[in-house]
Amino acid sequence: MENRKHYAAAIAAFVIWGFFSIPLRALKGFYPGEILYFRILTSFFILAAIIFFLRRQHIKKDFTYLQSFQKNKRLRIIALTLAGGALLSVNWLTFIHIVNHINIKTASFSYLICPVITAVLGYVIIKERLTSLQWLSVALCAVSCALMGLSSFVELGYSFLTAFTYALYLITQRKNQGFDRMIILGVQILFSLVILSFCYPLLIHAVPSDPKFYIIIFVIAAFFTVLPLFLNLFALNKINSATIGVLMYLNPLVNFSVAFFVFKETISALQALGYTIIVIALVLFNLQNIKKLQTSLR
């Protein structure tokens, strides 16, 4: 098989993200806003150092590329980039709240339905086409969500908000092509930090004094934010986005395993039916991509 390193990088990235709930749960005693703020702050300093030492030459290239567009196009690119930072803030805050104050299986469900919501938003916003089989998958996804709503409307609401904000983030970023992804993310993290700094009194009830908090935050920023991001970017150099779209399901699958085997979470019969339907929907939705992945692995 060609590009083994790139497949290994993609798999490693999604497996790492799948275990993210473990260090996050270690901070359950802290407010989600505090966790988010210091995660963003630490991630920014790590990304800034990486960009300065490893990708500094791309800054000038990206700036020159931005200047090549007409004013209206430049403003739209800037607006979409900053909107991405705002959407990531909401997505990460919601995810932290779900993991630490609701349950991990709800967080996992968010990223199971996310690709389907992304496809629907792609159809509505940028007119991407869906096959008949994919529309059937969307319908099955809706049935699954309805069942989950009957079990717990609150859990479904948080799942949908998390999935929707990340799906909208992906759609808005598809409009920004040709720029270095790491630099774009650095700008978005900086903008997120600015927004959160304005909201500091609302997010931070008291500055944490426990050294354990900052150690875990650094681990989250370095090993569960920046490292998997690097691996994912490396994988995208040789693996197409459709294949990445299939491999990304490793994230919620690992997360489900952590929920059941590490934190001993349980599901009702109604939830089990909902999960079964969503798995069927996802297989149908990605059937063509799964076949391509099987071919590439031979």
C-alpha positions as CSV (number, residue, x, y, z in Angstrom):
1,M,0.0,0.0,0.0
2,E,1.3,3.5,-0.9
3,N,1.4,6.4,1.5
4,R,1.4,4.2,4.6
5,K,2.8,7.1,6.7
6,H,0.0,9.3,5.6
7,Y,-2.7,6.8,6.5
8,A,-1.0,6.1,9.8
9,A,-0.9,9.8,10.5
10,A,-4.7,10.2,9.7
11,I,-5.6,7.2,11.9
12,A,-3.4,8.4,14.7
13,A,-5.0,11.9,14.6
14,F,-8.5,10.6,14.9
15,V,-7.7,8.0,17.5
16,I,-6.0,10.7,19.6
17,W,-9.1,12.9,19.3
18,G,-11.1,9.9,20.4
19,F,-9.4,9.8,23.7
20,F,-9.8,13.5,24.3
21,S,-12.6,13.0,26.8
22,I,-10.1,11.4,29.3
23,P,-8.0,14.5,30.1
24,L,-11.1,16.7,29.8
25,R,-12.9,14.7,32.4
26,A,-9.9,15.2,34.7
27,L,-10.9,18.9,34.7
28,K,-14.6,18.3,35.6
29,G,-14.3,20.4,38.7
30,F,-13.6,23.5,36.7
31,Y,-16.0,25.7,34.7
32,P,-16.2,25.0,30.9
33,G,-15.3,28.7,30.2
34,E,-12.1,28.4,32.3
35,I,-11.1,25.3,30.5
36,L,-11.8,26.8,27.1
37,Y,-10.0,30.1,27.8
38,F,-6.8,28.5,28.9
39,R,-6.9,25.8,26.2
40,I,-7.2,28.6,23.6
41,L,-4.5,30.7,25.2
42,T,-2.1,27.8,25.5
43,S,-2.9,26.5,22.0
44,F,-2.2,30.0,20.6
45,F,1.3,30.2,22.1
46,I,2.1,26.8,20.8
47,L,0.8,27.5,17.3
48,A,2.5,30.9,17.3
49,A,5.9,29.3,18.1
50,I,5.4,26.6,15.4
51,I,4.4,29.2,12.8
52,F,7.3,31.5,13.7
53,F,10.0,28.8,13.6
54,L,8.6,26.4,11.0
55,R,6.2,28.3,8.7
56,R,7.3,31.9,8.8
57,Q,7.9,31.9,5.0
58,H,4.3,31.0,4.4
59,I,3.0,34.2,6.2
60,K,4.4,36.5,3.4
61,K,3.2,34.1,0.7
62,D,-0.4,34.0,2.2
63,F,-0.4,37.8,2.6
64,T,0.7,38.3,-1.0
65,Y,-2.0,35.8,-2.1
66,L,-4.6,37.7,-0.1
67,Q,-3.6,41.0,-1.7
68,S,-4.0,39.5,-5.2
69,F,-7.8,39.5,-4.7
70,Q,-10.2,42.5,-5.2
71,K,-11.3,44.3,-2.1
72,N,-14.7,42.6,-1.8
73,K,-13.1,39.2,-2.1
74,R,-10.4,40.0,0.4
75,L,-13.1,41.2,2.9
76,R,-15.1,38.0,2.4
77,I,-12.0,35.8,3.0
78,I,-11.2,37.7,6.2
79,A,-14.8,37.5,7.4
80,L,-15.0,33.8,6.7
81,T,-11.7,33.2,8.5
82,L,-12.8,35.2,11.6
83,A,-16.2,33.5,11.5
84,G,-14.3,30.2,11.7
85,G,-12.7,31.3,14.9
86,A,-16.0,32.3,16.4
87,L,-17.6,28.9,15.4
88,L,-14.7,27.0,16.9
89,S,-15.1,28.8,20.2
90,V,-18.8,27.9,20.4
91,N,-18.1,24.3,19.3
92,W,-15.3,23.7,21.8
93,L,-17.2,25.3,24.6
94,T,-20.3,23.2,23.9
95,F,-18.2,20.0,23.6
96,I,-16.5,20.7,27.0
97,H,-19.8,21.2,28.7
98,I,-21.2,18.0,27.2
99,V,-18.3,15.8,28.2
100,N,-18.0,17.2,31.8
101,H,-21.7,18.0,32.6
102,I,-23.9,15.7,30.5
103,N,-22.1,12.5,29.2
104,I,-19.5,11.4,26.7
105,K,-21.8,9.3,24.5
106,T,-23.7,12.6,23.7
107,A,-20.4,14.1,22.6
108,S,-19.7,11.1,20.4
109,F,-23.1,11.2,18.8
110,S,-22.4,14.9,17.8
111,Y,-19.5,13.8,15.6
112,L,-21.4,10.8,14.2
113,I,-24.1,13.1,12.7
114,C,-21.7,16.0,11.9
115,P,-20.7,14.7,8.4
116,V,-24.3,14.3,7.4
117,I,-25.2,17.8,8.6
118,T,-22.1,19.1,6.8
119,A,-23.4,17.5,3.5
120,V,-26.9,19.1,4.0
121,L,-25.3,22.5,4.7
122,G,-23.1,22.0,1.6
123,Y,-26.2,21.4,-0.5
124,V,-28.0,24.5,0.9
125,I,-25.1,27.0,1.1
126,I,-22.7,26.0,-1.7
127,K,-25.0,23.9,-3.8
128,E,-23.0,20.6,-3.5
129,R,-24.9,17.6,-4.9
130,L,-26.1,14.6,-2.9
131,T,-27.0,11.2,-4.4
132,S,-30.3,9.5,-3.8
133,L,-28.6,7.1,-1.4
134,Q,-27.1,10.0,0.5
135,W,-30.6,11.6,0.8
136,L,-31.9,8.3,2.2
137,S,-29.0,8.5,4.7
138,V,-30.1,12.0,5.7
139,A,-33.7,10.8,6.3
140,L,-32.4,7.9,8.4
141,C,-30.2,10.4,10.4
142,A,-33.4,12.5,11.0
143,V,-35.2,9.4,12.3
144,S,-32.2,8.6,14.6
145,C,-32.2,12.1,15.9
146,A,-36.0,11.9,16.6
147,L,-35.4,8.8,18.6
148,M,-32.6,10.4,20.6
149,G,-34.8,13.4,21.2
150,L,-37.5,11.1,22.7
151,S,-34.9,9.7,25.0
152,S,-33.5,13.1,26.0
153,F,-34.3,16.4,24.2
154,V,-31.5,18.2,26.1
155,E,-28.9,15.7,25.0
156,L,-30.1,15.9,21.4
157,G,-30.0,19.7,21.5
158,Y,-26.4,19.8,22.7
159,S,-25.4,17.1,20.1
160,F,-27.0,19.1,17.3
161,L,-25.5,22.4,18.4
162,T,-22.0,20.8,18.5
163,A,-22.4,19.1,15.2
164,F,-24.0,22.1,13.5
165,T,-21.3,24.6,14.6
166,Y,-18.5,22.3,13.4
167,A,-20.3,21.5,10.2
168,L,-20.8,25.2,9.5
169,Y,-17.1,25.8,10.3
170,L,-16.1,23.2,7.7
171,I,-18.4,24.7,5.1
172,T,-17.2,28.3,5.6
173,Q,-13.6,27.1,5.4
174,R,-14.1,25.4,2.0
175,K,-14.5,28.9,0.6
176,N,-11.0,29.8,1.7
177,Q,-8.7,27.8,-0.5
178,G,-5.0,28.3,-1.3
179,F,-3.9,29.5,2.1
180,D,-1.7,27.6,4.6
181,R,-4.0,25.8,6.9
182,M,-1.8,26.1,10.0
183,I,-1.6,29.9,9.6
184,I,-5.4,30.2,9.0
185,L,-5.9,28.2,12.2
186,G,-3.5,30.4,14.1
187,V,-5.4,33.5,13.0
188,Q,-8.7,31.9,14.1
189,I,-7.3,30.9,17.4
190,L,-6.0,34.4,17.9
191,F,-9.5,35.8,17.0
192,S,-11.1,33.3,19.4
193,L,-8.7,34.4,22.1
194,V,-9.7,38.1,21.5
195,I,-13.4,37.2,21.8
196,L,-12.9,35.2,24.9
197,S,-10.8,37.9,26.5
198,F,-13.7,40.4,26.1
199,C,-15.9,37.8,27.8
200,Y,-13.3,37.0,30.5
201,P,-15.5,38.1,33.5
202,L,-18.3,35.8,32.3
203,L,-16.0,32.8,31.6
204,I,-13.5,33.0,34.5
205,H,-15.1,32.8,37.9
206,A,-11.7,32.6,39.6
207,V,-8.2,32.1,38.1
208,P,-7.4,28.4,38.8
209,S,-4.5,28.1,41.3
210,D,-4.1,24.3,41.1
211,P,-0.9,23.4,39.1
212,K,-2.6,20.2,38.0
213,F,-5.1,22.4,36.0
214,Y,-2.3,24.0,33.9
215,I,-0.5,20.7,33.4
216,I,-3.6,19.1,32.0
217,I,-4.4,22.2,29.9
218,F,-0.9,22.0,28.4
219,V,-1.4,18.3,27.6
220,I,-4.8,19.1,26.0
221,A,-3.4,22.0,23.9
222,A,-0.2,20.2,22.8
223,F,-1.3,16.6,22.4
224,F,-5.0,16.8,21.8
225,T,-5.1,20.0,19.7
226,V,-1.9,20.8,17.9
227,L,-0.4,17.3,17.5
228,P,-3.5,15.7,15.9
229,L,-3.9,18.8,13.8
230,F,-0.3,18.4,12.4
231,L,-1.0,14.7,11.7
232,N,-4.2,15.5,9.9
233,L,-2.5,18.2,7.8
234,F,0.3,15.8,7.0
235,A,-2.2,13.1,5.9
236,L,-4.1,15.5,3.7
237,N,-0.9,16.0,1.6
238,K,-1.4,12.5,0.1
239,I,-4.9,11.3,1.1
240,N,-8.0,12.8,-0.4
241,S,-10.7,14.4,1.7
242,A,-13.2,11.7,1.0
243,T,-10.9,9.1,2.5
244,I,-10.3,11.3,5.5
245,G,-14.1,11.7,5.8
246,V,-14.3,7.9,6.3
247,L,-11.4,7.6,8.7
248,M,-12.7,10.5,10.9
249,Y,-15.4,8.1,12.2
250,L,-12.6,6.5,14.3
251,N,-13.0,9.6,16.6
252,P,-16.5,9.0,17.8
253,L,-16.1,5.2,17.8
254,V,-13.1,5.5,20.1
255,N,-15.0,8.1,22.2
256,F,-17.9,5.7,22.5
257,S,-15.5,3.0,23.7
258,V,-14.1,5.4,26.3
259,A,-17.6,6.3,27.5
260,F,-18.7,2.6,27.9
261,F,-15.5,0.9,29.1
262,V,-13.6,3.7,31.0
263,F,-16.5,5.8,32.4
264,K,-19.1,3.0,32.5
265,E,-21.8,5.0,30.8
266,T,-25.0,3.1,29.7
267,I,-27.6,3.6,27.0
268,S,-31.3,2.9,26.9
269,A,-33.0,0.6,24.4
270,L,-34.3,3.7,22.6
271,Q,-30.9,5.2,22.4
272,A,-29.4,1.8,21.2
273,L,-32.0,1.8,18.3
274,G,-31.1,5.4,17.5
275,Y,-27.4,4.6,17.4
276,T,-28.0,1.5,15.2
277,I,-30.0,3.6,12.7
278,I,-27.3,6.3,12.5
279,V,-24.6,3.7,11.9
280,I,-26.7,2.2,9.0
281,A,-27.2,5.8,7.7
282,L,-23.5,6.5,7.8
283,V,-22.5,3.3,6.0
284,L,-25.0,4.2,3.2
285,F,-23.9,7.8,3.1
286,N,-20.2,6.8,2.8
287,L,-20.6,3.6,0.7
288,Q,-18.8,5.0,-2.3
289,N,-16.0,6.5,-0.2
290,I,-15.7,3.2,1.7
291,K,-15.2,1.3,-1.6
292,K,-12.6,3.8,-2.7
293,L,-10.8,3.4,0.6
294,Q,-10.8,-0.4,0.2
295,T,-9.3,0.0,-3.2
296,S,-6.6,2.3,-2.0
297,L,-5.7,-0.1,0.8
298,R,-5.0,-3.0,-1.5
